[in-house]
Amino acid sequence: TFEIGVGRLIYMVVLNFFIMIGMIFSGTTQASLAWLWVDLIASFKQKESS
């Protein structure tokens, strides 16, 4: 269970890193960033419950 937790943590950090890079290069508005976060959290919870 510890390995799964670490894997999820790394996954989240990497994903956030790419979102941040993409935001910097594309000048993403905060609205679409918020939508991205909602989508990310939703998929994360869905993965957790399955």
C-alpha positions as CSV (number, residue, x, y, z in Angstrom):
1,T,0.0,0.0,0.0
2,F,3.0,2.3,0.7
3,E,4.2,1.9,-2.9
4,I,0.8,2.8,-4.3
5,G,0.7,5.9,-2.2
6,V,4.2,7.0,-3.4
7,G,3.2,6.3,-7.0
8,R,0.1,8.4,-6.6
9,L,2.1,11.2,-5.1
10,I,4.7,11.2,-7.9
11,Y,1.9,11.0,-10.4
12,M,0.2,14.1,-8.9
13,V,3.5,16.0,-8.7
14,V,4.4,15.2,-12.3
15,L,0.9,16.1,-13.5
16,N,0.9,19.4,-11.7
17,F,4.4,20.1,-13.1
18,F,3.2,19.6,-16.7
19,I,0.1,21.7,-16.0
20,M,2.3,24.5,-14.7
21,I,4.7,24.3,-17.7
22,G,1.8,24.3,-20.1
23,M,0.2,27.2,-18.3
24,I,3.4,29.3,-18.5
25,F,3.9,28.6,-22.2
26,S,0.3,28.9,-23.4
27,G,-0.8,31.7,-21.0
28,T,-3.7,29.7,-19.8
29,T,-6.5,31.7,-18.1
30,Q,-7.3,30.9,-14.5
31,A,-10.8,29.7,-15.5
32,S,-9.4,26.9,-17.7
33,L,-6.9,26.1,-15.0
34,A,-9.6,25.8,-12.4
35,W,-11.5,23.5,-14.8
36,L,-8.3,21.4,-15.2
37,W,-8.1,21.0,-11.4
38,V,-11.7,20.0,-11.2
39,D,-11.2,17.4,-13.9
40,L,-8.0,16.2,-12.2
41,I,-9.6,15.8,-8.8
42,A,-12.6,14.1,-10.3
43,S,-10.5,11.5,-12.2
44,F,-8.3,11.0,-9.1
45,K,-11.3,10.3,-6.8
46,Q,-12.8,8.0,-9.5
47,K,-9.5,6.0,-9.6
48,E,-9.5,5.9,-5.8
49,S,-13.0,4.5,-5.5
50,S,-12.6,1.8,-8.2
